Each structure stands twice: as C-alpha cells, then as structure tokens.
C-alpha cells in the first residue's frame, strides 16, 4: 500500500470539497431560484465536465496552467513556481473537474424548498442573510451533504485530469489512482489490488453515510 499516495489523495479530496462547497452553494442557489437570459447555457457549461473526457479537460487545463500561458506566467511570477505539475495546480484542476458533482446536488437541494417557506421567513421579519442561515441551509442540507460526498469520492478516483495536469511526482502529484496504474503496469497485481480495494471501501463508506443520514432524516420527519 502506497501510504504517501493515499495521504495525498485524501488531502486533495478534502481540499477540493472544502474549496468547492461555498462556490456550489452560491451557484446552486442562484440557478435554483433565479431566471436570467442564458441560464440553460450556464447550466450546460457547468455540467460539461460530466461528459467531457477527462484527458480532454486535463489537456486544456494543462495548456492554461503552462508557464507560457498568461495565467501560468502570472502564477510563476507571483509565487516563483509553476502551476502545472504541482499540488496547487492539481487542486485547482480538481475543483474545476468536480463542479457538476457539487453544484447540481446543491441546486436540487435549494429547488426542493417551497417558495412559501422562504416567504414565511421574510414575513416573520428575518433578513435575507438570517433566512439563508436559519431556514434555507438546514432544509437544503441533504443536497450539500451529497455534494460533499460526491466531490470527495470522485476526487479520490480521478485519473485522467490528475495525470494530465499533475503528472506522476511522488509526494507532490502522485495520487492513489496513479499509483494503482503504475502497479498494474508493473504487473504487481497484489499492490494494485490492495489500493483499489482501499478506494472501493472509502467510496462505499462515504456513499453509505449519505444514505444512512438521509434515511434517518426521513424517519425523524
């Protein structure tokens, strides 16, 4: 078992989920309740990583992060290191690749809140910000929890984007998914099997927690 790769994968998954959840709440809430020109195009753009091959997305991100690009050159000037083939670049790429896994469940969570509930909160004298914290978020929390779990689990198993943007640098960008590929290429089926089983167990446990909490919520309701 490559403990270093597992630790890096967990760090990447947690970092991606933490960074992406606030963005998903903002975007999901806007998409759930506001009508504006071009909304279908925005939703299609946010869902694009679901259907775009990971290597294609990874290629465009690698091109964007390269030192020869404006963004890559600016990052290198500010921080003295490249964005491509670094953990920071991998984190940014992971956030972009996981946008639909976070935004769509959150959007569905806010859409499930009846308009009457929001209006009742306002009539009770709650400010928009207080109604958001006291009414909207508690009611939309199943969507937020689903977003967290899907983002975490998907990041753990991501391969194409990770390989294209981060490469295979031990301790820096080599995740468990990359380590499994390396072991399989080396015909080390035992090591690859152990790591694959670990990812399977983590993903199953994460999704199991979501179903258990959702069932508990329904029983309380």
C-alpha positions as a Markdown table, in Angstrom:
| # | Residue | x | y | z |
|---|---|---|---|---|
| 1 | Unk | 0.0 | 0.0 | 0.0 |
| 2 | Unk | 1.4 | 3.4 | -1.0 |
| 3 | Unk | 0.6 | 5.4 | 2.1 |
| 4 | Unk | 2.1 | 8.6 | 0.7 |
| 5 | Unk | -0.2 | 8.4 | -2.4 |
| 6 | Unk | -3.2 | 7.7 | -0.2 |
| 7 | Unk | -2.4 | 10.6 | 2.1 |
| 8 | Unk | -2.0 | 12.9 | -0.9 |
| 9 | Unk | -5.3 | 11.7 | -2.4 |
| 10 | Unk | -7.1 | 12.3 | 0.9 |
| 11 | Unk | -5.6 | 15.8 | 1.1 |
| 12 | Unk | -6.6 | 16.6 | -2.4 |
| 13 | Unk | -10.2 | 15.2 | -1.9 |
| 14 | Unk | -10.7 | 17.2 | 1.4 |
| 15 | Unk | -9.2 | 20.4 | -0.1 |
| 16 | Unk | -11.4 | 20.1 | -3.2 |
| 17 | Unk | -14.5 | 19.6 | -1.2 |
| 18 | Unk | -13.8 | 22.4 | 1.2 |
| 19 | Unk | -13.0 | 24.9 | -1.6 |
| 20 | Unk | -15.8 | 23.9 | -3.8 |
| 21 | Unk | -18.7 | 23.7 | -1.4 |
| 22 | Unk | -19.1 | 27.5 | -0.8 |
| 23 | Unk | -18.9 | 28.1 | -4.6 |
| 24 | Unk | -21.5 | 25.3 | -5.1 |
| 25 | Unk | -23.8 | 27.0 | -2.6 |
| 26 | Unk | -23.7 | 30.3 | -4.4 |
| 27 | Unk | -24.1 | 28.9 | -7.9 |
| 28 | Unk | -26.7 | 26.3 | -6.8 |
| 29 | Unk | -28.8 | 28.8 | -5.1 |
| 30 | Unk | -28.7 | 31.2 | -8.0 |
| 31 | Unk | -29.6 | 28.5 | -10.5 |
| 32 | Unk | -32.4 | 27.2 | -8.3 |
| 33 | Unk | -34.3 | 30.4 | -7.8 |
| 34 | Unk | -33.3 | 33.0 | -10.4 |
| 35 | Unk | -34.3 | 33.3 | -14.0 |
| 36 | Unk | -32.0 | 35.1 | -16.4 |
| 37 | Unk | -31.0 | 35.1 | -20.0 |
| 38 | Unk | -28.6 | 32.3 | -20.9 |
| 39 | Unk | -29.4 | 30.2 | -17.8 |
| 40 | Unk | -29.5 | 26.9 | -19.9 |
| 41 | Unk | -26.1 | 27.8 | -21.4 |
| 42 | Unk | -24.6 | 28.4 | -17.9 |
| 43 | Unk | -26.1 | 25.1 | -16.6 |
| 44 | Unk | -24.7 | 23.3 | -19.7 |
| 45 | Unk | -21.2 | 24.8 | -19.2 |
| 46 | Unk | -21.2 | 23.8 | -15.5 |
| 47 | Unk | -22.2 | 20.3 | -16.4 |
| 48 | Unk | -19.6 | 19.9 | -19.2 |
| 49 | Unk | -17.0 | 18.0 | -17.1 |
| 50 | Unk | -19.6 | 15.2 | -16.7 |
| 51 | Unk | -19.4 | 14.4 | -20.4 |
| 52 | Unk | -16.1 | 15.8 | -21.4 |
| 53 | Unk | -13.3 | 13.1 | -21.5 |
| 54 | Unk | -11.0 | 13.7 | -18.5 |
| 55 | Unk | -8.0 | 13.7 | -20.8 |
| 56 | Unk | -9.5 | 16.5 | -22.9 |
| 57 | Unk | -10.3 | 18.6 | -19.8 |
| 58 | Unk | -6.9 | 17.8 | -18.5 |
| 59 | Unk | -5.2 | 18.9 | -21.7 |
| 60 | Unk | -7.0 | 22.3 | -21.7 |
| 61 | Unk | -6.2 | 22.8 | -18.1 |
| 62 | Unk | -2.6 | 21.9 | -18.6 |
| 63 | Unk | -2.4 | 24.4 | -21.5 |
| 64 | Unk | -3.9 | 27.0 | -19.3 |
| 65 | Unk | -1.6 | 26.3 | -16.4 |
| 66 | Unk | 1.6 | 26.1 | -18.5 |
| 67 | Unk | 4.3 | 28.8 | -17.9 |
| 68 | Unk | 3.8 | 30.0 | -21.5 |
| 69 | Unk | 0.1 | 30.9 | -20.8 |
| 70 | Unk | -0.9 | 34.2 | -19.2 |
| 71 | Unk | -2.3 | 32.5 | -16.1 |
| 72 | Unk | 0.7 | 30.2 | -15.7 |
| 73 | Unk | 3.2 | 33.1 | -16.3 |
| 74 | Unk | 1.4 | 35.3 | -13.7 |
| 75 | Unk | 1.4 | 32.5 | -11.1 |
| 76 | Unk | 5.1 | 31.8 | -11.7 |
| 77 | Unk | 5.9 | 35.5 | -11.3 |
| 78 | Unk | 3.9 | 35.8 | -8.1 |
| 79 | Unk | 4.9 | 32.5 | -6.4 |
| 80 | Unk | 8.1 | 31.5 | -8.1 |
| 81 | Unk | 6.9 | 28.1 | -9.2 |
| 82 | Unk | 4.8 | 26.6 | -11.9 |
| 83 | Unk | 1.1 | 25.9 | -11.6 |
| 84 | Unk | 1.3 | 22.8 | -13.8 |
| 85 | Unk | 2.8 | 19.7 | -12.3 |
| 86 | Unk | 2.3 | 20.9 | -8.8 |
| 87 | Unk | -0.2 | 20.1 | -6.0 |
| 88 | Unk | -1.7 | 23.6 | -6.2 |
| 89 | Unk | -2.4 | 23.2 | -9.9 |
| 90 | Unk | -3.8 | 19.8 | -9.2 |
| 91 | Unk | -6.1 | 21.3 | -6.6 |
| 92 | Unk | -7.4 | 24.0 | -9.0 |
| 93 | Unk | -7.9 | 21.4 | -11.7 |
| 94 | Unk | -9.8 | 19.1 | -9.3 |
| 95 | Unk | -12.1 | 21.9 | -8.3 |
| 96 | Unk | -12.9 | 22.6 | -11.9 |
| 97 | Unk | -13.4 | 18.9 | -12.8 |
| 98 | Unk | -15.8 | 18.4 | -9.8 |
| 99 | Unk | -18.0 | 21.5 | -10.3 |
| 100 | Unk | -21.0 | 19.5 | -11.6 |
| 101 | Unk | -20.7 | 16.9 | -8.8 |
| 102 | Unk | -21.1 | 19.8 | -6.3 |
| 103 | Unk | -23.3 | 22.3 | -7.9 |
| 104 | Unk | -26.1 | 20.0 | -9.2 |
| 105 | Unk | -26.9 | 18.4 | -5.8 |
| 106 | Unk | -26.9 | 21.7 | -4.1 |
| 107 | Unk | -29.1 | 23.2 | -6.8 |
| 108 | Unk | -31.6 | 20.3 | -6.3 |
| 109 | Unk | -31.5 | 20.9 | -2.6 |
| 110 | Unk | -32.5 | 24.5 | -2.9 |
| 111 | Unk | -35.1 | 23.7 | -5.5 |
| 112 | Unk | -36.8 | 21.4 | -3.0 |
| 113 | Unk | -37.5 | 24.3 | -0.7 |
| 114 | Unk | -41.0 | 25.6 | -1.3 |
| 115 | Unk | -41.3 | 29.2 | -2.1 |
| 116 | Unk | -43.9 | 29.6 | 0.7 |
| 117 | Unk | -41.3 | 28.6 | 3.2 |
| 118 | Unk | -39.0 | 31.4 | 2.2 |
| 119 | Unk | -41.8 | 33.9 | 2.0 |
| 120 | Unk | -42.9 | 32.9 | 5.5 |
| 121 | Unk | -39.4 | 33.5 | 6.8 |
| 122 | Unk | -39.4 | 37.0 | 5.4 |
| 123 | Unk | -42.8 | 37.8 | 6.8 |
| 124 | Unk | -41.5 | 36.8 | 10.2 |
| 125 | Unk | -39.1 | 39.6 | 10.0 |
| 126 | Unk | -36.0 | 37.6 | 9.1 |
| 127 | Unk | -33.4 | 39.3 | 6.9 |
| 128 | Unk | -32.3 | 37.6 | 3.8 |
| 129 | Unk | -29.0 | 36.6 | 5.3 |
| 130 | Unk | -30.7 | 35.2 | 8.5 |
| 131 | Unk | -33.3 | 33.4 | 6.5 |
| 132 | Unk | -30.4 | 31.8 | 4.5 |
| 133 | Unk | -28.7 | 30.5 | 7.6 |
| 134 | Unk | -31.7 | 29.6 | 9.7 |
| 135 | Unk | -34.1 | 28.3 | 7.1 |
| 136 | Unk | -32.6 | 27.7 | 3.7 |
| 137 | Unk | -29.4 | 25.9 | 4.6 |
| 138 | Unk | -31.0 | 23.5 | 7.1 |
| 139 | Unk | -33.6 | 22.5 | 4.5 |
| 140 | Unk | -31.1 | 22.2 | 1.7 |
| 141 | Unk | -28.5 | 20.2 | 3.8 |
| 142 | Unk | -29.2 | 16.9 | 2.1 |
| 143 | Unk | -28.0 | 18.4 | -1.2 |
| 144 | Unk | -25.0 | 19.9 | 0.5 |
| 145 | Unk | -24.1 | 16.6 | 2.1 |
| 146 | Unk | -24.5 | 14.8 | -1.2 |
| 147 | Unk | -22.3 | 17.4 | -2.9 |
| 148 | Unk | -19.6 | 16.9 | -0.3 |
| 149 | Unk | -19.6 | 13.1 | -0.6 |
| 150 | Unk | -19.7 | 13.0 | -4.4 |
| 151 | Unk | -16.9 | 15.5 | -4.7 |
| 152 | Unk | -14.8 | 13.7 | -2.1 |
| 153 | Unk | -15.4 | 10.2 | -3.7 |
| 154 | Unk | -14.9 | 11.4 | -7.3 |
| 155 | Unk | -11.7 | 13.2 | -6.4 |
| 156 | Unk | -10.3 | 10.1 | -4.8 |
| 157 | Unk | -10.7 | 8.1 | -8.0 |
| 158 | Unk | -9.9 | 10.8 | -10.6 |
| 159 | Unk | -7.2 | 9.7 | -13.0 |
| 160 | Unk | -7.3 | 11.5 | -16.4 |
| 161 | Unk | -7.2 | 15.1 | -15.1 |
| 162 | Unk | -4.7 | 14.2 | -12.4 |
| 163 | Unk | -2.3 | 12.5 | -14.8 |
| 164 | Unk | -2.5 | 15.4 | -17.4 |
| 165 | Unk | -2.2 | 18.3 | -15.0 |
| 166 | Unk | -0.1 | 16.8 | -12.2 |
| 167 | Unk | 1.9 | 14.1 | -13.8 |
| 168 | Unk | 3.3 | 11.4 | -11.6 |
| 169 | Unk | 5.6 | 13.1 | -9.0 |
| 170 | Unk | 5.9 | 11.1 | -5.7 |
| 171 | Unk | 4.8 | 13.2 | -2.7 |
| 172 | Unk | 3.6 | 16.0 | -4.9 |
| 173 | Unk | 1.0 | 14.8 | -7.5 |
| 174 | Unk | 1.1 | 11.0 | -7.3 |
| 175 | Unk | -2.3 | 10.0 | -6.1 |
| 176 | Unk | -3.7 | 6.5 | -5.3 |
| 177 | Unk | -5.3 | 6.3 | -8.8 |
| 178 | Unk | -1.9 | 7.0 | -10.4 |
| 179 | Unk | -0.2 | 4.6 | -8.1 |
| 180 | Unk | -2.7 | 1.8 | -9.0 |
| 181 | Unk | -2.0 | 2.4 | -12.7 |
| 182 | Unk | 1.8 | 2.2 | -12.0 |
| 183 | Unk | 1.5 | -1.0 | -10.1 |
| 184 | Unk | -0.8 | -2.6 | -12.7 |
| 185 | Unk | 1.7 | -1.6 | -15.4 |
| 186 | Unk | 4.5 | -3.2 | -13.4 |
| 187 | Unk | 2.3 | -6.4 | -13.1 |
| 188 | Unk | 2.2 | -6.0 | -9.3 |
| 189 | Unk | -1.4 | -7.2 | -9.1 |
| 190 | Unk | -1.3 | -7.6 | -5.3 |
| 191 | Unk | -0.3 | -4.0 | -4.6 |
| 192 | Unk | -2.7 | -2.6 | -7.2 |
| 193 | Unk | -5.5 | -4.8 | -5.7 |
| 194 | Unk | -4.9 | -3.6 | -2.2 |
| 195 | Unk | -5.0 | 0.1 | -3.2 |
| 196 | Unk | -8.1 | -0.5 | -5.4 |
| 197 | Unk | -9.9 | -2.2 | -2.6 |
| 198 | Unk | -9.0 | 0.7 | -0.3 |
| 199 | Unk | -10.5 | 3.2 | -2.7 |
| 200 | Unk | -13.6 | 1.0 | -3.1 |
| 201 | Unk | -14.1 | 0.8 | 0.7 |
| 202 | Unk | -13.7 | 4.5 | 1.1 |
| 203 | Unk | -16.1 | 5.3 | -1.7 |
| 204 | Unk | -18.6 | 2.8 | -0.4 |
| 205 | Unk | -18.4 | 4.1 | 3.2 |
| 206 | Unk | -18.8 | 7.7 | 2.0 |
| 207 | Unk | -21.9 | 7.0 | 0.0 |
| 208 | Unk | -23.3 | 4.7 | 2.7 |
| 209 | Unk | -23.1 | 7.6 | 5.2 |
| 210 | Unk | -25.2 | 9.7 | 2.8 |
| 211 | Unk | -27.9 | 7.1 | 2.6 |
| 212 | Unk | -27.9 | 6.5 | 6.3 |
| 213 | Unk | -28.2 | 10.1 | 7.2 |
| 214 | Unk | -31.0 | 10.6 | 4.6 |
| 215 | Unk | -32.9 | 7.7 | 5.9 |
| 216 | Unk | -32.5 | 9.0 | 9.5 |
| 217 | Unk | -33.8 | 12.4 | 8.4 |
| 218 | Unk | -36.9 | 10.9 | 6.8 |
| 219 | Unk | -37.7 | 8.9 | 9.9 |
| 220 | Unk | -37.4 | 12.0 | 12.0 |
| 221 | Unk | -39.7 | 13.8 | 9.6 |
